[in-house]
Amino acid sequence: MTTSPVLLWFRRDLRLADNPALAAALARGGPVIPVFVLDETTPGRWAPGGASRWWLHHSLASLDADLRTRGSQLVLRRGESEAELRRLVAETGAREIHTGMAVEPWARRVLDRLAADITLVRHRTSLLFHPDQIRTGGGTPYGVFTPFAKACTRAYARHTPIPAPDRVPCGVLPPSDRLEAWRLLPRKPDWAEGWDSHHRPGEAGARAALSRFLPRVGRYDEARNLPGQPGTSRLSPHLAWGEISADAVWQAAGEQADGKGLEVFRSELLWREFSAHLLHHAPSLPDQPLKPAYAAFPWRDDAPALRAWQLGQTGIPIVDAGMRQLWSTGWMHNRVRMIVASFLIKHLLIDWRHGEAWFWDTLVDAELAANAASWQWVAGSGADAAPFFRIFNPVLQGEKFDPDGAYVRQYVPELRQMPGKSIHSPWISAAKPRSYPNPIVDLAFGRARALDALKTITKS
C-alpha cells in the first residue's frame, strides 16, 4: 500500500461503477486525483466534433457531481494530453497513472510515451476484450466479422460488476479549469436546443436507458429495423463515452432474454468490438481504405449534392428524414444510417470520408473506430465489407421499414399530408408539395453510374 497520490485519468470511461481503473487506483490506498484532459491538438481533425462536445459537457458535469457526493471532484485541464499529465504528476507528486486502454492511434502513442518513464497502468474500461485478445487460430487479427463474433462469444467470461465506491479520497487537489470556460456547448444560435429532451448524458442516464430497453431486448431482431418505433436501445452514446460498461450491458441483456433478439443485440455490441479490433491493428482505418484498390476509386467532387445530403434536402424522403433527425437530435436510427450512407456513397458517388467527417461532427455517439469501420463497410472498402454493388434502393427501404411513413412524417413535415406509400416517392404524385425538392439524382441513373465506377477499379 502507498500513501502517495495516484492520478486517475478519465478518457472515454466517464463512470464510477464497474470502472476497473478507479477500483485499482483506490486499491493503492492513497489519495486518488480524478482528471480529465480536453486534448484538441493531438487528434488533429479527429478532435471532438460539435455534437460530441455537447454530450461531453453534460457527461463531465454529471461525473463531477457524482464525485462530489463522494468527497472528491474532477480536475479539468485543457491542452496536449502528455504535457498536461506530466504537469499534473509534477504538481501532485503522483507515482502512478491509472487509465483506460486506447485504440485511437494518437492516444496509444501518448500512453506509450508516458509509460516510458512514469508508472502507467492501462485497464480495459470501455470494451469487452482487449483488442489483442481475440485472434484467429493462426494468431493473426481477424478481418471478417462473423468468425470474430463467434470467437468473442466463446471467449466471454462473466465477471462480477464492481460497485461504485462510497468515497473517493482525493487529498489536496491541484488547480482545475472551470467546465463552463471550455465553451463546449454551442453559442447562440443554439443548434442543440431541445437535445436534453432526447438525451440524458451521464452515468445515471445510461442506467436509465438500459432499464428502458431491457423489456424490449427479446424483440430486438425485428424492432431494431423500424425507425418509426422505439425499438433500439439508444445506448450508443452512453457506451461511446463509457458511462456504462459494455460488460454490464452484455450481461444485463442476457439476464433479460434469450433467442434471436438477444443474439442480434449482442452482435451489434460485437460490431463495436470488431471496429476497435480493426482500428487497433489498422491505425489508418479512419483515413484510408483497407482495400488498396479503392484508393483509385473515381469519386465525384459535388459540393452542392454533399450539402443537400447534409441538410436533408435530397428529395429522397427516408434519406432526408434521417439527416434531419441527425441534425435536430444528434442521433440517427441505425437502419437509416446505412440507407443515408449508401445514398451518399453510391447514388451520389461522393467519397465516404465526407460522410464519416459529417457523422463525426454531428453524432453524439461518434466513436472513431465504429464510425470509420461502418463507413468503410458501406463503401465496400473495409474489412468484411458489404460489396460495393450492394446498393440500397431508398424508396424500397422506406416502404419496407417505414411502411406507414411515421418516421418520414415526423422529420419531414412538408410531406405529412402525403397519402399512403407515395410518401416514399412523392415526385411521382400530384400531391407532392412545392416546398419539398425533387430528387437531386435519378435513382436508376445513380445506381448505374456507381456500378460503372466500380468497373474502373475491378479491371485495373
Contacts in CASP RR format, 6 or more apart in sequence:
PFRMAT RR
TARGET T0000
AUTHOR 0000-0000-0000
METHOD contacts of the structure
MODEL  1
MTTSPVLLWFRRDLRLADNPALAAALARGGPVIPVFVLDETTPGRWAPGG
ASRWWLHHSLASLDADLRTRGSQLVLRRGESEAELRRLVAETGAREIHTG
MAVEPWARRVLDRLAADITLVRHRTSLLFHPDQIRTGGGTPYGVFTPFAK
ACTRAYARHTPIPAPDRVPCGVLPPSDRLEAWRLLPRKPDWAEGWDSHHR
PGEAGARAALSRFLPRVGRYDEARNLPGQPGTSRLSPHLAWGEISADAVW
QAAGEQADGKGLEVFRSELLWREFSAHLLHHAPSLPDQPLKPAYAAFPWR
DDAPALRAWQLGQTGIPIVDAGMRQLWSTGWMHNRVRMIVASFLIKHLLI
DWRHGEAWFWDTLVDAELAANAASWQWVAGSGADAAPFFRIFNPVLQGEK
FDPDGAYVRQYVPELRQMPGKSIHSPWISAAKPRSYPNPIVDLAFGRARA
LDALKTITKS
1 28 0 8 1.000
1 29 0 8 1.000
1 30 0 8 1.000
2 28 0 8 1.000
2 29 0 8 1.000
2 30 0 8 1.000
2 95 0 8 1.000
3 29 0 8 1.000
3 30 0 8 1.000
3 31 0 8 1.000
4 30 0 8 1.000
4 93 0 8 1.000
4 94 0 8 1.000
4 95 0 8 1.000
5 30 0 8 1.000
5 31 0 8 1.000
5 32 0 8 1.000
5 33 0 8 1.000
5 92 0 8 1.000
5 93 0 8 1.000
5 94 0 8 1.000
5 95 0 8 1.000
5 171 0 8 1.000
6 25 0 8 1.000
6 28 0 8 1.000
6 30 0 8 1.000
6 31 0 8 1.000
6 32 0 8 1.000
6 33 0 8 1.000
6 94 0 8 1.000
6 95 0 8 1.000
6 96 0 8 1.000
6 97 0 8 1.000
6 98 0 8 1.000
7 33 0 8 1.000
7 35 0 8 1.000
7 85 0 8 1.000
7 88 0 8 1.000
7 89 0 8 1.000
7 92 0 8 1.000
7 94 0 8 1.000
7 96 0 8 1.000
7 97 0 8 1.000
7 98 0 8 1.000
8 21 0 8 1.000
8 22 0 8 1.000
8 25 0 8 1.000
8 32 0 8 1.000
8 33 0 8 1.000
8 34 0 8 1.000
8 35 0 8 1.000
8 97 0 8 1.000
8 98 0 8 1.000
8 99 0 8 1.000
9 21 0 8 1.000
9 35 0 8 1.000
9 36 0 8 1.000
9 37 0 8 1.000
9 85 0 8 1.000
9 97 0 8 1.000
9 98 0 8 1.000
9 99 0 8 1.000
9 100 0 8 1.000
10 34 0 8 1.000
10 35 0 8 1.000
10 36 0 8 1.000
10 63 0 8 1.000
10 74 0 8 1.000
10 99 0 8 1.000
11 36 0 8 1.000
11 99 0 8 1.000
11 100 0 8 1.000
11 102 0 8 1.000
11 107 0 8 1.000
12 125 0 8 1.000
12 126 0 8 1.000
12 240 0 8 1.000
12 241 0 8 1.000
12 242 0 8 1.000
12 367 0 8 1.000
13 19 0 8 1.000
13 21 0 8 1.000
13 100 0 8 1.000
13 125 0 8 1.000
13 126 0 8 1.000
13 242 0 8 1.000
14 36 0 8 1.000
14 59 0 8 1.000
14 60 0 8 1.000
14 62 0 8 1.000
14 63 0 8 1.000
14 202 0 8 1.000
14 203 0 8 1.000
14 241 0 8 1.000
14 242 0 8 1.000
14 243 0 8 1.000
15 63 0 8 1.000
15 164 0 8 1.000
15 202 0 8 1.000
15 203 0 8 1.000
15 206 0 8 1.000
15 242 0 8 1.000
15 243 0 8 1.000
15 244 0 8 1.000
15 245 0 8 1.000
16 22 0 8 1.000
16 63 0 8 1.000
16 66 0 8 1.000
16 67 0 8 1.000
16 70 0 8 1.000
16 164 0 8 1.000
16 165 0 8 1.000
16 168 0 8 1.000
16 203 0 8 1.000
17 161 0 8 1.000
17 162 0 8 1.000
17 163 0 8 1.000
17 164 0 8 1.000
17 203 0 8 1.000
17 245 0 8 1.000
17 248 0 8 1.000
18 161 0 8 1.000
18 162 0 8 1.000
18 163 0 8 1.000
18 244 0 8 1.000
18 245 0 8 1.000
18 247 0 8 1.000
18 248 0 8 1.000
19 125 0 8 1.000
19 162 0 8 1.000
19 245 0 8 1.000
20 123 0 8 1.000
20 124 0 8 1.000
20 125 0 8 1.000
20 162 0 8 1.000
21 98 0 8 1.000
21 99 0 8 1.000
21 100 0 8 1.000
21 121 0 8 1.000
21 123 0 8 1.000
21 125 0 8 1.000
22 32 0 8 1.000
22 98 0 8 1.000
22 165 0 8 1.000
22 168 0 8 1.000
23 162 0 8 1.000
23 165 0 8 1.000
24 98 0 8 1.000
24 121 0 8 1.000
24 123 0 8 1.000
25 32 0 8 1.000
25 96 0 8 1.000
25 98 0 8 1.000
26 32 0 8 1.000
26 165 0 8 1.000
26 168 0 8 1.000
28 96 0 8 1.000
29 169 0 8 1.000
30 169 0 8 1.000
31 169 0 8 1.000
31 170 0 8 1.000
31 171 0 8 1.000
31 172 0 8 1.000
32 72 0 8 1.000
32 168 0 8 1.000
32 169 0 8 1.000
32 170 0 8 1.000
33 75 0 8 1.000
33 88 0 8 1.000
33 92 0 8 1.000
33 94 0 8 1.000
33 170 0 8 1.000
33 171 0 8 1.000
33 173 0 8 1.000
33 174 0 8 1.000
34 63 0 8 1.000
34 67 0 8 1.000
34 72 0 8 1.000
34 73 0 8 1.000
34 74 0 8 1.000
34 75 0 8 1.000
34 168 0 8 1.000
34 170 0 8 1.000
35 74 0 8 1.000
35 75 0 8 1.000
35 76 0 8 1.000
35 77 0 8 1.000
35 85 0 8 1.000
35 88 0 8 1.000
36 60 0 8 1.000
36 63 0 8 1.000
36 74 0 8 1.000
36 75 0 8 1.000
36 76 0 8 1.000
36 77 0 8 1.000
37 77 0 8 1.000
37 78 0 8 1.000
37 79 0 8 1.000
37 81 0 8 1.000
37 84 0 8 1.000
37 85 0 8 1.000
38 76 0 8 1.000
38 77 0 8 1.000
38 78 0 8 1.000
38 79 0 8 1.000
38 182 0 8 1.000
39 47 0 8 1.000
39 78 0 8 1.000
39 79 0 8 1.000
39 80 0 8 1.000
39 81 0 8 1.000
39 84 0 8 1.000
40 47 0 8 1.000
40 48 0 8 1.000
40 78 0 8 1.000
40 79 0 8 1.000
41 47 0 8 1.000
41 79 0 8 1.000
41 80 0 8 1.000
42 80 0 8 1.000
42 81 0 8 1.000
42 82 0 8 1.000
42 106 0 8 1.000
42 107 0 8 1.000
42 110 0 8 1.000
43 104 0 8 1.000
43 106 0 8 1.000
44 106 0 8 1.000
45 357 0 8 1.000
46 104 0 8 1.000
46 106 0 8 1.000
46 286 0 8 1.000
46 360 0 8 1.000
46 368 0 8 1.000
48 56 0 8 1.000
48 366 0 8 1.000
49 360 0 8 1.000
49 361 0 8 1.000
49 366 0 8 1.000
50 186 0 8 1.000
50 361 0 8 1.000
50 362 0 8 1.000
51 192 0 8 1.000
51 330 0 8 1.000
51 361 0 8 1.000
51 362 0 8 1.000
51 363 0 8 1.000
51 364 0 8 1.000
51 366 0 8 1.000
52 360 0 8 1.000
52 363 0 8 1.000
52 364 0 8 1.000
52 366 0 8 1.000
53 184 0 8 1.000
53 185 0 8 1.000
54 184 0 8 1.000
54 185 0 8 1.000
54 186 0 8 1.000
54 192 0 8 1.000
54 195 0 8 1.000
54 364 0 8 1.000
55 199 0 8 1.000
55 201 0 8 1.000
55 237 0 8 1.000
55 241 0 8 1.000
55 364 0 8 1.000
56 184 0 8 1.000
56 241 0 8 1.000
57 179 0 8 1.000
57 182 0 8 1.000
57 184 0 8 1.000
57 185 0 8 1.000
58 196 0 8 1.000
58 201 0 8 1.000
58 202 0 8 1.000
59 201 0 8 1.000
59 202 0 8 1.000
59 241 0 8 1.000
59 243 0 8 1.000
60 74 0 8 1.000
60 76 0 8 1.000
60 179 0 8 1.000
61 179 0 8 1.000
62 201 0 8 1.000
62 202 0 8 1.000
62 203 0 8 1.000
62 204 0 8 1.000
62 205 0 8 1.000
62 243 0 8 1.000
63 74 0 8 1.000
63 202 0 8 1.000
63 203 0 8 1.000
64 73 0 8 1.000
64 74 0 8 1.000
64 179 0 8 1.000
66 164 0 8 1.000
66 203 0 8 1.000
67 73 0 8 1.000
67 74 0 8 1.000
67 168 0 8 1.000
70 165 0 8 1.000
70 166 0 8 1.000
70 167 0 8 1.000
70 168 0 8 1.000
71 167 0 8 1.000
71 168 0 8 1.000
71 169 0 8 1.000
71 170 0 8 1.000
72 168 0 8 1.000
72 169 0 8 1.000
72 170 0 8 1.000
72 173 0 8 1.000
73 170 0 8 1.000
73 173 0 8 1.000
73 176 0 8 1.000
74 176 0 8 1.000
75 88 0 8 1.000
75 173 0 8 1.000
75 174 0 8 1.000
75 175 0 8 1.000
75 176 0 8 1.000
76 176 0 8 1.000
76 177 0 8 1.000
76 178 0 8 1.000
76 179 0 8 1.000
76 182 0 8 1.000
77 84 0 8 1.000
77 87 0 8 1.000
77 88 0 8 1.000
77 176 0 8 1.000
77 177 0 8 1.000
78 84 0 8 1.000
78 177 0 8 1.000
78 182 0 8 1.000
81 107 0 8 1.000
81 110 0 8 1.000
82 110 0 8 1.000
82 113 0 8 1.000
82 114 0 8 1.000
85 97 0 8 1.000
85 114 0 8 1.000
85 118 0 8 1.000
86 114 0 8 1.000
86 118 0 8 1.000
88 94 0 8 1.000
88 174 0 8 1.000
89 97 0 8 1.000
89 118 0 8 1.000
91 174 0 8 1.000
92 174 0 8 1.000
95 119 0 8 1.000
96 118 0 8 1.000
96 119 0 8 1.000
96 120 0 8 1.000
96 121 0 8 1.000
97 114 0 8 1.000
97 118 0 8 1.000
97 119 0 8 1.000
97 120 0 8 1.000
97 121 0 8 1.000
98 120 0 8 1.000
98 121 0 8 1.000
98 123 0 8 1.000
99 111 0 8 1.000
99 120 0 8 1.000
99 121 0 8 1.000
99 122 0 8 1.000
99 123 0 8 1.000
100 122 0 8 1.000
100 123 0 8 1.000
100 124 0 8 1.000
100 125 0 8 1.000
100 126 0 8 1.000
101 111 0 8 1.000
101 122 0 8 1.000
101 123 0 8 1.000
101 124 0 8 1.000
101 125 0 8 1.000
101 127 0 8 1.000
101 130 0 8 1.000
102 108 0 8 1.000
102 110 0 8 1.000
102 111 0 8 1.000
102 122 0 8 1.000
103 131 0 8 1.000
103 276 0 8 1.000
103 279 0 8 1.000
103 280 0 8 1.000
103 368 0 8 1.000
103 369 0 8 1.000
104 279 0 8 1.000
104 368 0 8 1.000
104 369 0 8 1.000
105 279 0 8 1.000
105 283 0 8 1.000
111 120 0 8 1.000
111 122 0 8 1.000
114 120 0 8 1.000
124 130 0 8 1.000
125 242 0 8 1.000
125 245 0 8 1.000
126 239 0 8 1.000
126 242 0 8 1.000
126 245 0 8 1.000
126 246 0 8 1.000
127 246 0 8 1.000
127 272 0 8 1.000
127 273 0 8 1.000
127 276 0 8 1.000
128 152 0 8 1.000
128 156 0 8 1.000
128 246 0 8 1.000
128 247 0 8 1.000
128 250 0 8 1.000
128 269 0 8 1.000
128 270 0 8 1.000
128 273 0 8 1.000
129 152 0 8 1.000
129 155 0 8 1.000
129 156 0 8 1.000
129 273 0 8 1.000
131 276 0 8 1.000
131 277 0 8 1.000
131 279 0 8 1.000
131 280 0 8 1.000
131 281 0 8 1.000
132 280 0 8 1.000
133 155 0 8 1.000
134 142 0 8 1.000
134 148 0 8 1.000
134 151 0 8 1.000
134 152 0 8 1.000
134 155 0 8 1.000
134 277 0 8 1.000
135 141 0 8 1.000
135 142 0 8 1.000
136 142 0 8 1.000
136 147 0 8 1.000
136 151 0 8 1.000
141 277 0 8 1.000
141 278 0 8 1.000
141 280 0 8 1.000
141 281 0 8 1.000
142 148 0 8 1.000
142 151 0 8 1.000
142 274 0 8 1.000
142 277 0 8 1.000
143 278 0 8 1.000
143 383 0 8 1.000
143 384 0 8 1.000
144 383 0 8 1.000
144 384 0 8 1.000
145 270 0 8 1.000
145 271 0 8 1.000
145 274 0 8 1.000
145 383 0 8 1.000
145 384 0 8 1.000
146 384 0 8 1.000
148 270 0 8 1.000
148 273 0 8 1.000
148 274 0 8 1.000
148 277 0 8 1.000
149 267 0 8 1.000
149 270 0 8 1.000
149 271 0 8 1.000
149 274 0 8 1.000
152 270 0 8 1.000
152 273 0 8 1.000
153 266 0 8 1.000
153 270 0 8 1.000
156 250 0 8 1.000
158 251 0 8 1.000
159 247 0 8 1.000
161 245 0 8 1.000
161 247 0 8 1.000
161 248 0 8 1.000
161 251 0 8 1.000
185 192 0 8 1.000
186 192 0 8 1.000
191 327 0 8 1.000
192 330 0 8 1.000
195 329 0 8 1.000
195 330 0 8 1.000
195 364 0 8 1.000
198 329 0 8 1.000
198 330 0 8 1.000
198 331 0 8 1.000
199 237 0 8 1.000
199 329 0 8 1.000
199 330 0 8 1.000
199 331 0 8 1.000
199 364 0 8 1.000
200 208 0 8 1.000
200 209 0 8 1.000
201 237 0 8 1.000
201 241 0 8 1.000
201 243 0 8 1.000
202 238 0 8 1.000
202 241 0 8 1.000
202 243 0 8 1.000
203 243 0 8 1.000
203 244 0 8 1.000
205 238 0 8 1.000
205 243 0 8 1.000
206 235 0 8 1.000
206 238 0 8 1.000
206 242 0 8 1.000
206 243 0 8 1.000
206 244 0 8 1.000
207 244 0 8 1.000
209 233 0 8 1.000
209 234 0 8 1.000
209 235 0 8 1.000
209 238 0 8 1.000
210 233 0 8 1.000
210 235 0 8 1.000
210 238 0 8 1.000
210 244 0 8 1.000
210 248 0 8 1.000
210 249 0 8 1.000
210 252 0 8 1.000
212 234 0 8 1.000
213 232 0 8 1.000
213 233 0 8 1.000
213 234 0 8 1.000
213 235 0 8 1.000
214 252 0 8 1.000
214 253 0 8 1.000
214 256 0 8 1.000
215 256 0 8 1.000
216 223 0 8 1.000
216 230 0 8 1.000
216 231 0 8 1.000
217 233 0 8 1.000
217 253 0 8 1.000
217 254 0 8 1.000
217 256 0 8 1.000
217 257 0 8 1.000
217 261 0 8 1.000
217 262 0 8 1.000
217 265 0 8 1.000
218 256 0 8 1.000
218 257 0 8 1.000
218 259 0 8 1.000
218 260 0 8 1.000
218 261 0 8 1.000
218 262 0 8 1.000
218 265 0 8 1.000
219 231 0 8 1.000
219 261 0 8 1.000
220 231 0 8 1.000
220 232 0 8 1.000
220 233 0 8 1.000
220 261 0 8 1.000
220 262 0 8 1.000
220 264 0 8 1.000
220 265 0 8 1.000
221 260 0 8 1.000
221 261 0 8 1.000
221 263 0 8 1.000
221 264 0 8 1.000
223 229 0 8 1.000
223 231 0 8 1.000
223 232 0 8 1.000
224 231 0 8 1.000
224 232 0 8 1.000
224 264 0 8 1.000
224 265 0 8 1.000
224 268 0 8 1.000
224 334 0 8 1.000
224 335 0 8 1.000
225 335 0 8 1.000
225 401 0 8 1.000
226 335 0 8 1.000
226 401 0 8 1.000
226 402 0 8 1.000
227 321 0 8 1.000
227 322 0 8 1.000
227 333 0 8 1.000
227 335 0 8 1.000
227 336 0 8 1.000
227 401 0 8 1.000
227 402 0 8 1.000
227 407 0 8 1.000
228 333 0 8 1.000
228 402 0 8 1.000
228 405 0 8 1.000
228 406 0 8 1.000
228 407 0 8 1.000
228 410 0 8 1.000
229 406 0 8 1.000
232 333 0 8 1.000
232 334 0 8 1.000
233 265 0 8 1.000
234 331 0 8 1.000
235 244 0 8 1.000
235 249 0 8 1.000
236 331 0 8 1.000
236 365 0 8 1.000
237 331 0 8 1.000
237 364 0 8 1.000
237 365 0 8 1.000
238 244 0 8 1.000
239 246 0 8 1.000
239 249 0 8 1.000
239 272 0 8 1.000
239 365 0 8 1.000
240 364 0 8 1.000
240 365 0 8 1.000
240 366 0 8 1.000
240 367 0 8 1.000
240 370 0 8 1.000
246 269 0 8 1.000
246 272 0 8 1.000
246 273 0 8 1.000
249 269 0 8 1.000
250 266 0 8 1.000
250 269 0 8 1.000
253 262 0 8 1.000
253 265 0 8 1.000
253 266 0 8 1.000
254 262 0 8 1.000
254 266 0 8 1.000
256 262 0 8 1.000
268 334 0 8 1.000
271 370 0 8 1.000
271 373 0 8 1.000
271 374 0 8 1.000
272 367 0 8 1.000
272 369 0 8 1.000
272 370 0 8 1.000
274 373 0 8 1.000
274 383 0 8 1.000
274 384 0 8 1.000
275 367 0 8 1.000
275 369 0 8 1.000
275 370 0 8 1.000
275 372 0 8 1.000
275 373 0 8 1.000
275 374 0 8 1.000
276 369 0 8 1.000
276 370 0 8 1.000
278 285 0 8 1.000
278 290 0 8 1.000
278 369 0 8 1.000
278 373 0 8 1.000
278 383 0 8 1.000
279 285 0 8 1.000
279 286 0 8 1.000
279 368 0 8 1.000
279 369 0 8 1.000
279 372 0 8 1.000
279 373 0 8 1.000
282 290 0 8 1.000
282 383 0 8 1.000
285 369 0 8 1.000
285 372 0 8 1.000
285 373 0 8 1.000
285 376 0 8 1.000
286 356 0 8 1.000
286 368 0 8 1.000
286 371 0 8 1.000
286 372 0 8 1.000
287 353 0 8 1.000
288 295 0 8 1.000
289 295 0 8 1.000
289 297 0 8 1.000
289 376 0 8 1.000
289 379 0 8 1.000
289 381 0 8 1.000
289 382 0 8 1.000
290 376 0 8 1.000
290 381 0 8 1.000
290 382 0 8 1.000
290 383 0 8 1.000
290 385 0 8 1.000
291 380 0 8 1.000
291 381 0 8 1.000
291 382 0 8 1.000
291 385 0 8 1.000
293 457 0 8 1.000
293 458 0 8 1.000
293 460 0 8 1.000
294 379 0 8 1.000
294 380 0 8 1.000
294 381 0 8 1.000
294 457 0 8 1.000
296 456 0 8 1.000
296 457 0 8 1.000
296 460 0 8 1.000
297 351 0 8 1.000
297 381 0 8 1.000
297 453 0 8 1.000
297 456 0 8 1.000
297 457 0 8 1.000
298 349 0 8 1.000
298 453 0 8 1.000
298 456 0 8 1.000
298 457 0 8 1.000
299 349 0 8 1.000
299 350 0 8 1.000
299 351 0 8 1.000
300 348 0 8 1.000
300 349 0 8 1.000
300 350 0 8 1.000
302 348 0 8 1.000
302 349 0 8 1.000
302 350 0 8 1.000
305 314 0 8 1.000
305 348 0 8 1.000
305 350 0 8 1.000
305 440 0 8 1.000
305 441 0 8 1.000
306 344 0 8 1.000
306 348 0 8 1.000
306 350 0 8 1.000
306 354 0 8 1.000
308 314 0 8 1.000
308 437 0 8 1.000
308 440 0 8 1.000
309 319 0 8 1.000
309 323 0 8 1.000
309 340 0 8 1.000
309 343 0 8 1.000
309 344 0 8 1.000
309 348 0 8 1.000
309 350 0 8 1.000
310 323 0 8 1.000
310 358 0 8 1.000
311 323 0 8 1.000
311 327 0 8 1.000
312 319 0 8 1.000
312 320 0 8 1.000
312 322 0 8 1.000
312 323 0 8 1.000
312 324 0 8 1.000
312 327 0 8 1.000
313 320 0 8 1.000
313 437 0 8 1.000
313 440 0 8 1.000
314 320 0 8 1.000
314 323 0 8 1.000
314 343 0 8 1.000
314 437 0 8 1.000
314 439 0 8 1.000
314 440 0 8 1.000
314 441 0 8 1.000
315 426 0 8 1.000
315 427 0 8 1.000
315 436 0 8 1.000
315 437 0 8 1.000
315 438 0 8 1.000
315 439 0 8 1.000
315 440 0 8 1.000
316 343 0 8 1.000
316 394 0 8 1.000
316 395 0 8 1.000
316 439 0 8 1.000
316 443 0 8 1.000
317 398 0 8 1.000
317 408 0 8 1.000
317 412 0 8 1.000
317 415 0 8 1.000
317 423 0 8 1.000
317 424 0 8 1.000
317 425 0 8 1.000
317 426 0 8 1.000
318 336 0 8 1.000
318 339 0 8 1.000
318 394 0 8 1.000
318 395 0 8 1.000
318 397 0 8 1.000
318 398 0 8 1.000
318 402 0 8 1.000
318 407 0 8 1.000
318 408 0 8 1.000
318 424 0 8 1.000
319 339 0 8 1.000
319 340 0 8 1.000
319 343 0 8 1.000
319 394 0 8 1.000
320 408 0 8 1.000
320 411 0 8 1.000
320 412 0 8 1.000
321 336 0 8 1.000
321 402 0 8 1.000
321 407 0 8 1.000
321 408 0 8 1.000
321 410 0 8 1.000
321 411 0 8 1.000
321 412 0 8 1.000
322 332 0 8 1.000
322 333 0 8 1.000
322 336 0 8 1.000
322 339 0 8 1.000
322 340 0 8 1.000
322 407 0 8 1.000
322 411 0 8 1.000
323 332 0 8 1.000
323 340 0 8 1.000
324 411 0 8 1.000
324 412 0 8 1.000
325 331 0 8 1.000
325 332 0 8 1.000
325 333 0 8 1.000
325 336 0 8 1.000
325 410 0 8 1.000
325 411 0 8 1.000
326 332 0 8 1.000
326 359 0 8 1.000
326 362 0 8 1.000
326 363 0 8 1.000
327 362 0 8 1.000
328 411 0 8 1.000
330 362 0 8 1.000
330 363 0 8 1.000
330 364 0 8 1.000
331 363 0 8 1.000
331 364 0 8 1.000
331 365 0 8 1.000
332 340 0 8 1.000
332 363 0 8 1.000
333 407 0 8 1.000
335 397 0 8 1.000
335 401 0 8 1.000
336 407 0 8 1.000
337 359 0 8 1.000
337 374 0 8 1.000
338 378 0 8 1.000
338 392 0 8 1.000
339 392 0 8 1.000
339 394 0 8 1.000
339 397 0 8 1.000
339 398 0 8 1.000
341 352 0 8 1.000
341 355 0 8 1.000
341 374 0 8 1.000
341 375 0 8 1.000
341 378 0 8 1.000
342 378 0 8 1.000
342 391 0 8 1.000
342 392 0 8 1.000
342 394 0 8 1.000
343 392 0 8 1.000
343 394 0 8 1.000
344 350 0 8 1.000
344 352 0 8 1.000
344 354 0 8 1.000
344 355 0 8 1.000
345 351 0 8 1.000
345 352 0 8 1.000
345 378 0 8 1.000
345 379 0 8 1.000
346 388 0 8 1.000
346 391 0 8 1.000
346 392 0 8 1.000
346 446 0 8 1.000
346 447 0 8 1.000
346 450 0 8 1.000
347 391 0 8 1.000
347 394 0 8 1.000
347 441 0 8 1.000
347 443 0 8 1.000
347 446 0 8 1.000
347 447 0 8 1.000
347 450 0 8 1.000
348 440 0 8 1.000
348 441 0 8 1.000
348 446 0 8 1.000
349 446 0 8 1.000
349 449 0 8 1.000
349 450 0 8 1.000
349 453 0 8 1.000
352 375 0 8 1.000
352 376 0 8 1.000
352 378 0 8 1.000
352 379 0 8 1.000
352 381 0 8 1.000
353 375 0 8 1.000
355 375 0 8 1.000
356 371 0 8 1.000
356 372 0 8 1.000
356 375 0 8 1.000
359 366 0 8 1.000
359 371 0 8 1.000
359 375 0 8 1.000
360 366 0 8 1.000
360 368 0 8 1.000
360 371 0 8 1.000
363 371 0 8 1.000
373 382 0 8 1.000
373 383 0 8 1.000
376 382 0 8 1.000
376 383 0 8 1.000
376 385 0 8 1.000
377 384 0 8 1.000
377 385 0 8 1.000
377 386 0 8 1.000
378 385 0 8 1.000
378 386 0 8 1.000
379 385 0 8 1.000
379 388 0 8 1.000
380 386 0 8 1.000
380 387 0 8 1.000
380 388 0 8 1.000
381 388 0 8 1.000
388 450 0 8 1.000
388 454 0 8 1.000
389 451 0 8 1.000
389 454 0 8 1.000
391 447 0 8 1.000
391 450 0 8 1.000
391 451 0 8 1.000
393 443 0 8 1.000
393 447 0 8 1.000
394 424 0 8 1.000
394 443 0 8 1.000
395 424 0 8 1.000
395 425 0 8 1.000
395 443 0 8 1.000
398 405 0 8 1.000
398 408 0 8 1.000
398 424 0 8 1.000
399 421 0 8 1.000
399 424 0 8 1.000
402 408 0 8 1.000
402 424 0 8 1.000
403 421 0 8 1.000
404 420 0 8 1.000
405 420 0 8 1.000
405 423 0 8 1.000
405 424 0 8 1.000
408 415 0 8 1.000
408 423 0 8 1.000
408 424 0 8 1.000
409 415 0 8 1.000
409 416 0 8 1.000
409 423 0 8 1.000
412 436 0 8 1.000
414 433 0 8 1.000
414 435 0 8 1.000
414 436 0 8 1.000
415 423 0 8 1.000
415 426 0 8 1.000
415 433 0 8 1.000
415 436 0 8 1.000
417 431 0 8 1.000
417 433 0 8 1.000
418 426 0 8 1.000
418 429 0 8 1.000
418 431 0 8 1.000
418 432 0 8 1.000
419 429 0 8 1.000
419 431 0 8 1.000
422 428 0 8 1.000
422 429 0 8 1.000
422 431 0 8 1.000
426 432 0 8 1.000
426 433 0 8 1.000
426 436 0 8 1.000
427 438 0 8 1.000
427 439 0 8 1.000
END
